[in-house]
Amino acid sequence: MMEFWSATARALSPYTPGEQPRIEGLVKLNTNECPLPPSPHALAAMRDAATDALRLYPDPESLALREALARHHGLKPENVFVGNGSDEVLAHVFVALLKHERTLLFPDVTYSFYPVWAGLYGVDYQTVALDEAMRLRVDDYRRNEAGAIIFANPNAPTGIALPRDEVTRLLEQHADIPVVVDEAYVDFGGETAAPLIAAHPNLLVVRTFSKSRALAGLRVGYALGQPSLIDALTRVKNCFNSYPLGRIAQAGAIASVEDDSYFQASVRTIVAERERMTAQLRELGFSVLPSSANFIFARHATASGAELAKALRDRAVLVRHFNAPRIEDYLRITIGTAEQTDKLVAALQNILR
Ligand code: PMP
């Protein structure tokens, strides 16, 4: 029934998320979810929020959550924008801050949703190649045609982090254009750019509750920046959805931010498991990029990425494989529990035998 489609719908090339299949005993290491549960305080707050107040709309400004995030980051509520997952925040960012006469720049290997939003909103972009070691080279972004920059730090799917002094250098080189840092994975070992906001009116930092806070199913993301950037996002949001976050999401997110000790402990567990998984995969003949995220990006000396992903899936172990230039040999493997790592390693031993 494509004849009913608009020209816009026909022209789209949508993003494909990692699959969420229902397979008994599945070892799910394909979408960078947290293997540990969310904070028990967050769960209790969400249960409490599920009362008859749900018949009322939530606060359209999510002020209590923005206040909690502002306290957490040493900022003001005017520095905080929240949305339905950082994917929604990023979509608004493309409209509000990244669409200009001059072109948007992002790395050739990065979050594959960026070109999709660019397509949806008609944002002209160019990619800038990562170096041979898959690192972002700040000086390569010095292009006259640059109208805005977005990159993920740590990058996805490589897991490689850019040190904060390099981010500062990038911001200084591009003080006249918006620079957006997608910090979905920063809690697992990156250095956040949030402290640079006060000195850099062109900087927007985007964060999520989906990874380090184990709330992917709740859909909460946010952005931090100077009030003028936040105002631009709010304008777009108020042309799209007045109430992107429900009452349950706002309550759960607030309680999660306020439970710092639980958060710190679960991040420590995942980072320790990442180091153990990395060592085991190296023993199996993989080269593993240095990860500051809750996943690793690895390629095997002899076996192809596509074949390994398929063979693992046949053994009920799901990892992510991208059929894209420069990275088709790699697997992106989310850090799970120790038991899940053991199952992954056993399956790989079986396949590579
Ligand atoms: N940014 C990056 C780099 C990601 O990998 C993801 C997860 N797919 C997101 C943003 C979006 O996460 P969410 O919408 O769950 O906040």
Residues whose N, C-alpha, C, O or C-beta is under 5 A from the ligand:
A	BS01	PMP	G85 S86 D87 Y111 A152 A156 D182 A184 T208 S210 V220 G221
